[in-house]
Amino acid sequence: MAQGSGSARAVLALVLLCVLLHGDLAESKVYTVGDRGGWTLTSGGWSRGKRFRAGDVLLFKYGRGAHNVVAVSAAGYRSCSAPRGSRTYSSGNDRVTLSRGTNYFICSLPGHCGAGMKMAINAA
């Protein structure tokens, strides 16, 4: 009977773990960058006033070929440059999961980042 009690505790612990993990996932939100306007030259200020958490998803919507989304470092953000090997999205319907801390994104097409098509998102 003691072995059965241990098994019951293990199952209970596993169920509790699943509930806790599911709770964290359920709290994640999906944000469409730029709202209805999508990812454009004028969407750089879209994040102001929003509170993001690690695990939230940014949905970048834009005309395929018109733009792209490149995840860059702080230096890449400041200089509007995407180092070789940077993660580049180009489908026009890109989903990016935020990491804890500041996440930097630019459009690497010529002139776009310099015109303001970049954003820094802080995720708690």
C-alpha positions as CSV (number, residue, x, y, z in Angstrom):
1,M,0.0,0.0,0.0
2,A,2.9,2.3,0.7
3,Q,4.0,2.0,-2.9
4,G,0.6,3.0,-4.2
5,S,0.6,6.1,-2.0
6,G,4.0,7.1,-3.5
7,S,2.6,6.6,-7.0
8,A,-0.4,8.8,-6.2
9,R,1.9,11.5,-5.0
10,A,4.0,11.3,-8.2
11,V,0.9,11.6,-10.3
12,L,-0.4,14.5,-8.3
13,A,3.0,16.3,-8.6
14,L,2.9,15.7,-12.4
15,V,-0.6,17.0,-12.7
16,L,0.4,20.1,-10.6
17,L,3.4,20.7,-12.8
18,C,1.3,20.5,-16.0
19,V,-1.2,23.0,-14.5
20,L,1.5,25.4,-13.6
21,L,3.2,25.1,-17.1
22,H,-0.2,25.5,-18.8
23,G,-0.9,28.6,-16.7
24,D,2.3,30.3,-17.9
25,L,1.5,29.4,-21.5
26,A,-2.1,30.6,-21.2
27,E,-0.9,34.0,-20.1
28,S,1.1,34.6,-23.3
29,K,-0.4,37.1,-25.7
30,V,-0.2,37.6,-29.4
31,Y,0.3,41.2,-30.5
32,T,0.0,42.3,-34.1
33,V,2.8,44.9,-34.6
34,G,1.3,48.1,-35.9
35,D,-2.2,46.8,-35.2
36,R,-4.3,47.0,-38.4
37,G,-1.6,48.9,-40.2
38,G,0.9,46.2,-39.8
39,W,4.7,46.5,-39.9
40,T,5.4,49.7,-41.8
41,L,7.7,52.7,-41.8
42,T,5.5,54.3,-39.3
43,S,5.0,51.4,-36.8
44,G,8.2,52.1,-34.8
45,G,6.3,53.8,-31.9
46,W,3.5,51.1,-31.8
47,S,4.9,49.5,-28.6
48,R,4.6,52.6,-26.5
49,G,2.3,52.0,-23.5
50,K,2.2,48.3,-23.9
51,R,3.5,45.8,-21.4
52,F,5.2,42.7,-22.8
53,R,6.2,39.5,-21.1
54,A,8.7,36.8,-22.1
55,G,6.8,34.3,-24.1
56,D,4.5,36.8,-25.7
57,V,4.4,36.6,-29.5
58,L,4.8,39.5,-32.0
59,L,3.0,39.0,-35.3
60,F,4.6,41.1,-38.0
61,K,2.2,41.5,-41.0
62,Y,3.4,43.2,-44.2
63,G,3.4,42.7,-47.9
64,R,5.8,39.9,-48.8
65,G,8.9,41.4,-50.4
66,A,8.0,44.9,-49.2
67,H,9.7,44.5,-45.9
68,N,11.4,42.0,-43.6
69,V,12.0,41.6,-39.9
70,V,15.5,41.0,-38.5
71,A,16.2,40.2,-34.9
72,V,19.4,42.2,-34.0
73,S,21.5,43.2,-31.0
74,A,21.4,46.6,-29.4
75,A,24.4,47.6,-31.6
76,G,22.5,46.4,-34.8
77,Y,19.5,48.4,-33.7
78,R,21.5,51.6,-33.2
79,S,23.4,51.3,-36.4
80,C,20.5,49.9,-38.5
81,S,22.7,46.9,-39.5
82,A,22.1,43.2,-39.5
83,P,25.2,41.2,-38.9
84,R,25.7,38.0,-41.0
85,G,23.8,35.2,-39.4
86,S,21.0,37.4,-37.9
87,R,17.6,35.7,-37.8
88,T,15.7,37.2,-40.7
89,Y,11.9,36.7,-41.3
90,S,10.4,37.5,-44.7
91,S,7.1,35.7,-45.0
92,G,4.9,38.8,-44.4
93,N,3.2,36.9,-41.6
94,D,6.0,36.4,-39.1
95,R,5.6,35.2,-35.5
96,V,8.4,36.0,-33.1
97,T,8.4,34.9,-29.5
98,L,9.8,37.4,-27.1
99,S,12.7,36.6,-24.8
100,R,13.1,38.2,-21.3
101,G,14.9,41.5,-21.6
102,T,15.1,43.8,-24.6
103,N,14.3,42.4,-28.0
104,Y,15.5,44.5,-31.0
105,F,14.0,44.3,-34.5
106,I,14.7,46.2,-37.8
107,C,13.7,46.1,-41.4
108,S,17.0,45.5,-43.3
109,L,15.8,46.7,-46.7
110,P,17.8,49.8,-47.8
111,G,16.6,53.0,-46.1
112,H,13.8,51.4,-44.1
113,C,15.4,51.2,-40.7
114,G,16.9,54.6,-41.1
115,A,13.4,55.9,-41.8
116,G,12.2,54.5,-38.5
117,M,11.3,50.9,-39.3
118,K,12.8,49.5,-36.1
119,M,11.6,48.7,-32.6
120,A,13.0,47.8,-29.2
121,I,10.6,45.7,-27.1
122,N,11.3,45.1,-23.4
123,A,9.7,41.9,-22.1
124,A,9.5,41.3,-18.4
